[in-house]
Every structure is written in C-alpha cells, then in structure tokens.
C-alpha cells in the first residue's frame, strides 16, 4: 500500500510573554497621555496630546509588526524587546513635560526605539526603504532635533514627524505587498492594546471615586454607569469586530492593506477615542451632580462617537460594506452631546451608556435573526 502524506499545518503564532511584559510600559504611557489630556481639555490640548501619542503608538506598532514577522522567542530578541520597553518607559516619563524641559528625553527615547528596531529588523549591511528605514533616518532624527528646540519650533518638527510616520506605510506600499503576516497573532496584539486603553477607563473611573472625601450614592451610581459604558465599548469590539478583523486579514489578497488601514490607522482611532472617553469618565465621577462642561462632554461623547464610527471605516476597508448600525449609533451619540451640557454628569453618562448598550442589543438580535439562532 502507498503512504499518503498528511497535509502540513502551520501552527498559529502565539503572543510571547516578552510582548506581554513589553505592553506593561504602554499601560503607563497611556496613563501619562490621559493625564496630560486631563490637564488641558481644549482643542490645543487635544492636539498636543495627539502629537505625543502618535510616536508612542507607532513605536508599539513597529515592535508588534517586527514580532509578527520574525521569531522573537529567543534570548537576543527578548533583550531587544526589553530595550524597546525601556525606551518606551523613558518616552512615557517625558510626557508630562515633553513640551518643556523633558522634550529632549522624549525625542532621544523615540530615536533610540528606532535604532533598536532597525538593528533587530535589518541585521545586515543594508537598510531598505520601508517604514523601519524611514523612521530610523527621518522621523527619529526629527523627534530628536525637536527636543533641542523650544515652543512652536519643537511642535512643528514633531507634527512633521507624526505625519511622516503615518504616511510612510502608504508611500512605501509597493515594497510591502509581499510581506506575510500571521493572521492570528496580529489581531490579538492590537486587541490587547484596546484592552490596555479600556483599562485606563477603569483607572480613570476608580481614582476619583477612591479619593473622594465621601463615597455617596451619586458617586457610586456614576461609577456603575461608567463601568457599564466601558463594558459596552468592550462588547462592541470583542463580540463581533475582533473576529471580523482576523477574518479580513486572513482572506485579504494584500495583507499589508489591512494591516495599514484597519490595524495601524483604525486602532489609532480606537485607542485615541478610548483615551478621550476615559478623561470624560474621570470628570463625570469627580462631579456627578454637575453638568459636564463643553470640553469634557466633547471628549466623552465625541470620543465615543469616534470609536463607533471607526468601526464603519474598518469594515469598509476589509469588506467594502457599510456598517449602518455603528455609523447610526455614532450619529445618535453626537446628537446627544448638546443634551449633556444641561443635565447632571450622572444622567449624561447613563444616557450615553444606554445608547451603546442599545447598539449591542440591536446587533445581537440582527445576527441571531440572520443566522436563525
């Protein structure tokens, strides 16, 4: 009898413990960016926080892509990941005074991230034109140079660096189309970053409540409403979207397009939105009986609307389908924003939570009907 060869199966890439340890630094980094935004709710404050968040996020993305496309479960790469984590820690430490005396620390730490990543990725005599090479030769030096400057000049260089980082994957697309990404590992990593951001919303809820002089019924109710909203935001992502992202990456003819639009750009929107929501939650818990100010309400409701609308963007990029429920929910949240200016923070938060919970119920019922479950 002939021997029939069994098909060879490739095991899915698993997230390593070194990556999870690396993520701990970014828990702190998210907290630092959130604290910076908490201090200044203005549009200028949002812009300054975003300029700092983009390189922090992009350092995490670069490390994740390296871990996805290379075997990092070895001593040399683990040490490289630890070195990247240390650089990320220095970036996070610099955030509170990045536009003041710690600007050089922020810029130098980001440049160090790019040097270490380039050493891990290239490991040869030649640096090629790809996002890692551009970051090493252009955006890293721009961040470092900005650290030596002050005021508007520093901000201008850092804004330029952020735009270059964000634009590079699109400009180098042709060189990236051949790269194969593990379709299990990559969505899991970005999902973990969403969890990190949602964790900040829990911290933002708990800190003002635990430090309150008197934990009365209003504070307790507001904490409960904030937690319900955090759970509802989790449900929106992880009940349906997380598996859809994995499926979209698996079936994509050009995986790089999904990694760029859905994971890199889309999750910048998701995580930035959650940070904005977290700042709004902290203010609501601190003053549950008072109406939200315009800036805080904009962060809370606007962040939630951005979070929901980003799902519409990612779904279109993956499947060329409109997500009417999530675009509709985003529109409803924005329509509720003016109401939040005239009612107590507890009531505003309850209304917002009810809107997101209703979206989840609607989508659950629609899927059940469609599948006959």
C-alpha positions in Angstrom: 0.0 0.0 0.0 1.2 3.5 -0.7 1.8 6.0 2.0 -0.5 9.0 1.9 1.2 12.1 3.2 -0.8 14.1 5.6 -1.2 17.9 4.9 1.3 20.0 6.7 -0.3 22.5 9.1 1.4 25.6 10.3 0.8 26.4 14.0 -0.6 29.8 14.7 1.9 32.3 16.1 1.3 32.9 19.8 1.8 36.2 21.7 5.0 35.7 23.7 5.5 36.6 27.4 8.1 39.1 26.3 5.5 41.0 24.3 3.1 41.0 27.3 5.9 42.4 29.5 6.6 45.0 26.9 2.9 46.0 27.0 3.2 47.0 30.7 5.2 50.0 29.7 2.4 51.1 27.4 -0.1 50.8 30.2 1.9 53.6 31.9 2.3 55.5 28.7 -1.5 55.6 28.1 -2.0 56.8 31.6 0.5 59.6 31.1 -1.2 60.7 27.8 -4.6 60.6 29.5 -3.3 62.7 32.4 -1.9 65.3 30.0 -5.3 65.5 28.3 -7.0 65.7 31.7 -5.0 68.8 32.5 -5.9 70.6 29.2 -9.3 69.8 27.6 -9.0 72.5 24.9 -8.6 71.7 21.2 -5.0 72.8 21.5 -4.5 70.4 24.4 -6.0 67.6 22.4 -3.7 68.4 19.6 -0.6 68.4 21.8 -1.6 65.1 23.4 -2.1 63.6 20.0 1.3 64.7 18.8 2.9 62.8 21.7 0.6 59.8 21.4 1.4 59.1 17.7 5.1 58.3 18.2 4.3 56.3 21.3 1.7 54.3 19.4 3.9 54.0 16.4 6.7 52.6 18.5 4.3 49.9 19.8 3.1 49.2 16.2 6.6 48.8 14.9 7.5 46.4 17.7 4.4 44.4 17.1 5.0 44.1 13.3 8.5 43.0 14.0 7.3 40.4 16.4 4.7 39.2 13.9 7.1 38.8 11.0 10.1 37.4 12.9 10.7 34.8 15.6 11.4 36.8 18.7 11.2 33.9 21.2 14.9 33.7 21.7 17.4 35.5 24.1 18.7 38.1 21.6 15.2 39.3 20.5 13.9 39.2 24.1 16.7 41.5 25.1 15.8 43.7 22.1 12.2 43.8 23.2 13.3 44.7 26.8 15.5 47.5 25.3 12.5 48.8 23.4 10.4 48.7 26.5 13.0 50.8 28.4 12.9 53.4 25.6 9.1 53.4 25.8 9.3 53.9 29.5 11.6 57.0 29.0 9.1 58.3 26.5 6.2 57.9 28.9 8.2 59.6 31.7 8.8 62.5 29.5 5.1 63.1 28.5 4.1 65.4 31.4 6.8 67.9 30.5 7.5 66.9 26.9 6.8 70.5 25.7 9.0 71.9 28.4 12.3 70.5 30.0 11.7 66.9 29.0 11.5 67.4 25.3 15.0 66.1 24.7 14.3 62.9 26.7 11.1 62.3 24.7 12.9 62.8 21.3 16.0 60.8 22.2 14.0 57.9 23.6 12.0 57.7 20.4 15.1 57.8 18.3 16.6 55.0 20.4 13.4 53.0 19.7 14.1 53.4 16.0 17.7 52.5 16.3 17.0 49.3 18.3 14.1 48.3 15.9 16.3 48.9 12.9 19.1 46.7 14.4 16.6 43.9 15.0 14.8 44.1 11.7 17.7 44.6 9.3 20.6 42.7 10.9 22.7 43.1 7.8 24.8 45.6 5.8 21.8 47.2 4.0 18.9 49.4 5.2 16.0 49.2 2.8 13.3 51.8 2.0 10.4 50.7 4.3 8.7 52.2 7.4 11.6 51.0 9.6 14.2 52.6 7.5 12.3 55.8 7.1 11.7 56.0 10.8 15.4 55.5 11.5 16.6 58.0 9.0 13.9 60.7 9.1 11.3 60.6 11.9 13.7 59.5 14.6 16.1 62.4 13.9 13.2 64.8 13.6 11.9 63.9 17.1 15.4 64.2 18.5 16.0 67.6 16.8 12.7 68.9 18.1 13.9 68.1 21.6 16.7 70.7 21.2 14.2 73.4 20.2 11.5 75.2 22.1 7.9 76.2 21.7 6.5 76.4 18.2 9.6 75.1 16.5 9.6 71.9 18.6 5.9 71.4 18.0 6.3 71.9 14.2 9.1 69.3 13.9 7.1 66.8 16.0 4.0 67.4 13.9 6.0 66.8 10.8 7.5 63.6 12.2 4.0 62.4 13.1 2.8 63.0 9.5 5.8 61.3 8.0 5.3 58.2 10.3 1.6 58.0 9.4 2.2 58.5 5.7 5.2 56.2 5.2 3.3 52.9 5.0 1.1 54.3 2.2 4.1 55.8 0.3 6.1 52.5 0.5 3.1 50.2 -0.1 4.6 48.6 -3.2 7.6 47.4 -1.2 5.4 45.9 1.5 2.8 44.0 -0.6 4.8 40.7 -0.4 5.0 40.6 3.4 3.1 37.8 5.0 1.5 38.5 8.4 0.3 35.9 10.8 -3.5 36.4 10.8 -4.0 35.2 14.4 -1.1 37.0 16.2 -1.6 40.4 14.7 -5.3 41.0 15.6 -4.6 39.5 19.0 -1.9 42.1 19.6 -4.0 45.0 18.6 -6.9 43.7 20.6 -4.6 43.6 23.7 -3.8 47.3 23.1 -7.5 48.0 23.1 -7.7 46.2 26.4 -4.9 48.4 27.7 -6.8 51.5 26.7 -10.0 50.2 28.2 -8.1 49.6 31.4 -7.3 53.3 31.5 -11.0 54.0 31.5 -11.4 51.7 34.6 -8.5 53.5 36.3 -10.0 56.9 35.4 -13.2 55.8 37.0 -11.8 54.4 40.1 -9.2 57.0 41.1 -11.5 60.0 41.6 -14.0 57.8 43.4 -11.5 56.2 45.7 -10.0 59.7 46.6 -13.4 61.3 47.2 -13.9 62.6 50.7 -17.4 61.0 50.8 -18.4 58.0 48.7 -22.1 58.9 48.5 -24.8 57.3 46.3 -24.2 59.7 43.5 -20.6 58.7 43.1 -21.4 55.0 43.4 -24.1 55.3 40.7 -21.7 57.2 38.4 -19.0 54.6 38.9 -21.6 51.9 38.0 -22.7 53.9 34.9 -19.1 54.4 33.8 -18.4 50.7 34.2 -21.4 49.8 32.1 -20.2 52.1 29.4 -16.7 50.5 29.5 -18.3 47.0 29.2 -20.4 48.2 26.3 -17.4 49.6 24.5 -15.6 46.3 25.1 -18.6 44.4 23.7 -18.7 46.5 20.5 -15.1 45.5 19.7 -14.7 42.0 21.0 -18.1 40.4 20.4 -18.1 40.8 16.6 -15.3 43.1 15.4 -12.3 41.2 16.7 -13.1 38.0 14.8 -14.0 40.0 11.7 -10.6 41.7 11.7 -8.9 38.3 11.9 -11.1 37.0 9.1 -10.4 40.1 7.0 -6.7 39.7 7.4 -6.9 36.0 6.6 -8.7 36.5 3.3 -7.0 39.7 2.1 -5.2 39.5 -1.2 -2.8 42.1 0.1 -2.4 41.8 3.8 -0.4 44.9 4.1 -3.5 47.0 3.2 -5.4 45.5 6.1 -2.5 46.0 8.5 -2.2 49.6 7.4 -5.8 50.7 7.3 -7.6 48.5 9.8 -4.9 47.7 12.4 -2.4 50.7 12.3 -4.7 53.6 11.3 -8.0 52.2 12.6 -6.7 51.3 16.0 -5.1 54.7 16.3 -8.7 55.9 16.1 -10.0 53.3 18.5 -7.4 53.9 21.2 -7.3 57.6 20.9 -11.1 57.6 21.3 -11.0 55.5 24.4 -8.4 57.8 26.0 -10.8 60.7 25.3 -13.7 58.8 26.9 -11.5 57.9 29.9 -10.8 61.6 30.6 -14.5 62.3 30.3 -15.3 59.5 32.7 -12.9 60.8 35.3 -14.5 64.2 35.3 -18.0 62.7 35.5 -17.2 60.6 38.5 -15.5 63.5 40.2 -18.6 65.8 39.8 -21.6 63.5 39.2 -24.2 66.1 40.2 -22.9 68.9 37.9 -23.4 69.2 34.2 -20.4 68.4 32.0 -18.6 71.3 30.6 -18.4 71.7 26.8 -14.8 70.4 26.6 -15.4 67.4 28.8 -18.7 66.5 27.1 -16.9 66.7 23.8 -14.3 64.3 24.9 -16.8 61.8 26.4 -19.4 61.9 23.7 -17.1 62.8 20.8 -14.7 60.1 21.8 -17.5 57.5 21.9 -18.8 58.6 18.5 -15.3 58.4 17.0 -14.9 54.9 18.5 -18.1 53.7 16.9 -17.6 55.5 13.6 -14.1 53.9 13.2 -15.7 50.5 13.0 -17.5 51.8 9.9 -14.2 52.7 8.4 -12.5 49.4 9.2 -15.5 47.4 7.9 -15.4 49.3 4.7 -11.7 48.7 4.3 -12.0 45.0 5.0 -15.2 44.0 3.2 -16.4 47.1 1.3 -19.6 47.0 3.3 -21.2 49.9 5.3 -21.8 49.4 9.0 -25.1 51.2 9.2 -25.7 50.3 12.8 -22.4 51.7 14.1 -22.5 54.8 11.9 -26.0 55.3 13.1 -25.0 54.9 16.7 -22.2 57.4 16.3 -24.7 59.9 14.9 -27.0 59.3 17.8 -24.2 59.9 20.3 -23.3 63.2 18.6 -26.9 64.2 18.7 -27.0 63.6 22.4 -23.9 65.8 23.0 -25.8 69.1 23.4 -28.2 67.5 25.9 -25.2 66.5 28.1 -24.4 70.2 28.6 -27.6 70.8 30.6 -28.1 67.6 32.7 -26.0 66.2 35.6 -23.0 64.2 34.6 -24.6 61.0 36.0 -27.6 61.4 33.8 -25.4 62.2 30.7 -23.3 59.2 31.4 -26.3 57.0 31.8 -27.8 58.2 28.5 -24.5 57.5 26.7 -24.2 54.1 28.2 -27.8 53.3 27.3 -27.1 54.3 23.7 -24.1 52.0 23.3 -25.8 49.1 25.1 -28.8 49.5 22.7 -26.4 49.2 19.8 -25.1 45.9 21.2 -28.6 44.6 21.7 -29.6 45.6 18.2 -26.6 43.9 16.6 -27.1 40.8 18.7 -30.7 40.5 17.6 -29.9 41.1 14.0 -27.2 38.5 13.9 -29.4 36.0 15.7 -32.2 36.5 13.1 -29.8 36.3 10.2 -28.3 33.0 11.4 -31.5 31.6 12.7 -30.1 31.2 16.2 
